[in-house]
Amino acid sequence: MTKKILILGLPKAGKTVLATELKKHIRAVHFNADEVRANINKDLGFSREDRIEQARRMGWLCDRVTETGQYAVADFVCPTAETRKAFGDAYTVYLKTGQPTPYADTEAMFEEPKHVDYLVIEQNAVFHAAQIAKLLQAPGQGFDWRRPTALFVGRYQPFHDGHKALIIEGIERVGQACIAVRDAENTNAKNPFGFSFIRARIEEMLGEYMDQITVVSIPNITNIFYGRDVGYSIERIDLTPELQAISATGIRRAMGIA
């Protein structure tokens, strides 16, 4: 299921309130159209052409977020089929609440979407946000941020079968795993790969476990410190000698990378 979410509807329908509530459940990055216009899209007006361009830019921003493995939520009128096409594929929430709008031109332009993933006909952001989050994170459809999780931190230059076995062992012990990729790209010859390449390789190799993992980018962590009563256990997983012998350096050489 896509992590790109569009909350659309006429002005005053409650889009921003719902988006703000939803991001509490799914830890999303939220893009509000008014804020984007004020800070990025000052060159755009409200003509049909400018609305299409606004939607395209909103969609582009969301795509950059979802590439990191996070949810992105955009809330704006997105009034026509053309603007929705420009925004791109997304999980669509339509607020059809019947609230009066002071913008007659927007209301005249608005075309009801023919298909949506979730329809809201009354303003109750707390309820609907919880329902949408359940649908997005239903069993078999997503990583649950609130469940016990195993954390793995590494450079993964590149991700290989030894890493894969390690993650699977963590999933079997705990239930799901967060794979934190250190941003070490080009710090030296041993780190040629960027996050997008690493994440794609992880997702390809762990495809059957996609509902039990999340892959995130983190700074180039070189030290981990902790105090007493940290609330989690830290342990080493020992794999078979064959798996532990796998060399990322050897794999890079086989790929023609020093």
C-alpha positions in Angstrom: 0.0 0.0 0.0 1.3 3.5 -0.9 2.6 5.7 1.8 1.5 8.8 -0.1 -1.8 10.1 1.2 -4.0 12.8 -0.3 -6.7 14.4 1.8 -8.9 16.5 -0.5 -12.2 18.4 -0.4 -13.6 21.9 -0.5 -12.4 24.7 1.8 -13.6 24.4 5.4 -14.2 20.7 5.1 -11.7 19.9 7.8 -8.8 18.6 5.8 -6.0 20.1 7.8 -7.5 19.1 11.1 -7.8 15.5 9.9 -4.2 15.5 8.5 -2.8 16.8 11.7 -4.6 14.1 13.7 -3.6 11.4 11.2 0.1 12.1 11.4 0.0 11.4 15.1 -0.9 7.8 14.3 1.4 7.1 11.4 4.3 9.5 12.1 3.9 11.2 8.7 5.4 14.3 7.2 2.5 16.7 6.6 2.3 19.1 3.7 -0.5 21.7 4.0 -1.2 23.5 0.7 -1.5 27.0 2.2 1.8 26.6 4.0 3.4 25.3 0.8 2.0 28.2 -1.2 3.3 30.7 1.3 6.8 29.3 1.5 7.5 27.6 -1.8 4.8 28.3 -4.4 4.5 32.0 -4.1 4.6 32.2 -7.9 1.3 30.3 -8.3 -2.2 31.7 -8.3 -5.5 29.9 -8.4 -6.1 29.5 -12.1 -6.8 26.0 -13.4 -3.2 25.8 -14.8 -1.7 27.0 -11.5 -3.7 24.6 -9.5 -2.4 21.7 -11.6 1.2 22.9 -11.1 0.5 23.2 -7.3 -0.7 19.6 -7.2 2.3 18.4 -9.2 4.7 20.1 -6.8 2.8 18.8 -3.8 3.0 15.3 -5.2 6.7 15.7 -5.9 7.4 16.8 -2.3 5.4 13.7 -1.0 7.4 11.4 -3.3 10.7 12.6 -1.8 9.4 11.7 1.6 8.0 8.3 0.7 11.4 7.4 -0.9 12.8 7.4 2.6 10.2 4.9 3.7 8.0 7.4 5.6 4.4 8.4 5.2 3.6 11.7 3.5 0.2 13.4 3.9 -0.9 16.3 1.7 -4.1 18.2 2.4 -5.5 20.6 -0.2 -8.6 21.1 -2.3 -7.1 19.3 -5.4 -10.3 20.2 -7.2 -10.2 18.4 -10.6 -9.3 15.2 -12.2 -6.3 16.9 -13.8 -5.0 18.1 -10.5 -5.3 14.6 -9.0 -3.5 13.1 -11.9 -0.7 15.7 -11.5 -0.4 14.8 -7.8 0.1 11.2 -8.7 -0.9 7.8 -7.2 -2.0 8.1 -3.6 -4.2 6.7 -0.9 -7.1 9.2 -1.3 -9.3 10.5 1.5 -12.3 12.7 0.4 -14.0 15.0 2.9 -17.6 15.5 1.7 -18.9 17.2 4.8 -21.3 19.7 3.3 -19.7 22.6 5.1 -20.3 26.0 3.6 -17.4 27.5 1.7 -16.6 31.2 1.1 -14.9 30.4 -2.2 -17.5 30.3 -5.0 -15.0 30.0 -7.8 -13.3 26.9 -6.1 -16.7 25.3 -5.5 -17.7 25.9 -9.1 -14.5 24.3 -10.3 -14.6 21.3 -8.0 -15.2 17.9 -9.5 -16.2 15.1 -7.1 -13.6 12.2 -7.4 -15.0 9.1 -8.9 -13.1 6.8 -6.7 -11.6 7.3 -3.2 -10.1 5.0 -0.6 -11.8 6.6 2.3 -14.9 8.9 2.4 -15.7 11.3 5.2 -19.2 12.7 5.4 -19.0 14.2 8.9 -16.3 16.1 10.7 -14.8 13.9 13.4 -11.1 14.0 12.9 -10.2 11.9 16.0 -12.4 9.0 14.9 -11.5 9.1 11.2 -7.8 9.5 11.8 -7.8 6.3 13.9 -9.9 4.4 11.3 -7.6 5.5 8.4 -4.5 4.5 10.4 -6.0 1.1 11.0 -6.6 0.6 7.3 -3.1 1.8 6.4 -1.5 -0.4 9.0 -3.9 -3.4 9.0 -2.3 -6.9 9.5 -0.4 -7.8 6.4 -0.3 -4.2 5.2 2.3 -2.4 7.1 4.9 -1.9 9.8 3.3 -1.0 13.2 5.4 1.7 15.0 3.9 0.8 18.4 4.8 -2.9 18.4 8.0 -4.3 19.9 10.7 -3.8 17.4 14.3 -5.0 16.8 16.7 -2.2 15.8 19.6 -2.8 13.4 22.1 -0.1 12.6 24.6 -0.4 9.8 26.3 1.0 6.7 25.2 -2.0 4.5 27.7 -1.3 1.7 26.1 -3.3 0.2 23.3 -5.2 2.0 24.1 -8.9 1.6 22.9 -12.4 2.7 24.6 -12.1 6.0 22.7 -8.9 6.8 19.5 -10.6 5.6 19.9 -13.6 7.9 20.6 -11.2 10.8 17.4 -9.2 10.2 15.3 -12.4 9.8 16.6 -13.7 13.1 15.6 -10.4 14.7 12.2 -10.5 13.2 11.7 -14.1 14.4 12.7 -13.1 17.9 10.8 -9.8 18.2 8.2 -9.7 15.5 9.4 -6.8 13.3 12.6 -4.8 12.6 13.7 -1.2 12.0 16.8 -1.2 9.7 18.6 2.1 10.3 21.0 2.9 7.4 24.0 5.1 8.4 24.5 8.0 6.0 28.2 7.2 5.1 27.9 7.6 1.3 31.3 8.6 -0.2 33.0 9.2 3.2 35.7 6.8 1.9 36.1 4.1 -0.8 34.3 1.5 1.4 31.1 3.5 1.3 30.1 4.1 -2.3 26.3 3.6 -2.0 23.6 6.1 -1.1 20.4 5.5 0.9 18.1 5.0 -2.1 20.3 2.2 -3.5 20.6 0.5 -0.1 16.9 0.7 0.6 16.0 -0.7 -2.8 18.4 -3.6 -2.2 17.0 -4.3 1.3 13.5 -4.3 0.0 14.3 -6.6 -2.8 16.1 -9.1 -0.6 13.6 -9.0 2.2 10.5 -8.7 0.0 8.5 -11.4 1.9 9.1 -9.5 5.1 8.0 -6.0 3.9 5.1 -5.9 6.4 7.5 -6.5 9.2 10.3 -4.0 8.5 10.9 -0.3 8.1 14.0 1.1 6.5 15.1 4.6 7.7 18.1 6.9 7.0 20.1 8.1 10.1 23.3 10.1 10.5 26.6 8.4 10.3 26.4 7.0 13.8 29.9 5.9 15.1 29.2 5.6 18.8 26.3 4.3 20.8 26.1 5.2 24.5 23.5 4.3 27.0 22.8 4.7 30.7 21.2 2.4 33.2 17.6 1.2 32.9 17.4 2.0 29.2 14.3 -0.1 28.8 15.5 -2.4 26.1 18.0 -5.2 25.8 21.2 -5.1 23.8 22.6 -8.4 22.5 24.7 -10.0 19.8 23.3 -12.4 17.3 25.8 -15.0 16.2 25.1 -16.4 12.7 26.7 -19.5 11.1 30.4 -19.3 10.2 29.4 -19.3 6.5 27.2 -16.3 6.9 29.6 -14.4 9.1 32.3 -14.9 6.6 30.4 -13.0 3.9 32.5 -9.9 3.0 31.0 -6.6 1.8 34.4 -5.7 0.5 34.4 -8.9 -1.6 31.0 -8.1 -2.9 32.0 -4.5 -3.9 35.0 -5.9 -5.8 32.7 -8.4 -7.6 30.6 -5.4 -8.6 33.6 -3.6 -9.9 33.8 -1.1 -7.1 37.0 -0.7 -5.1 
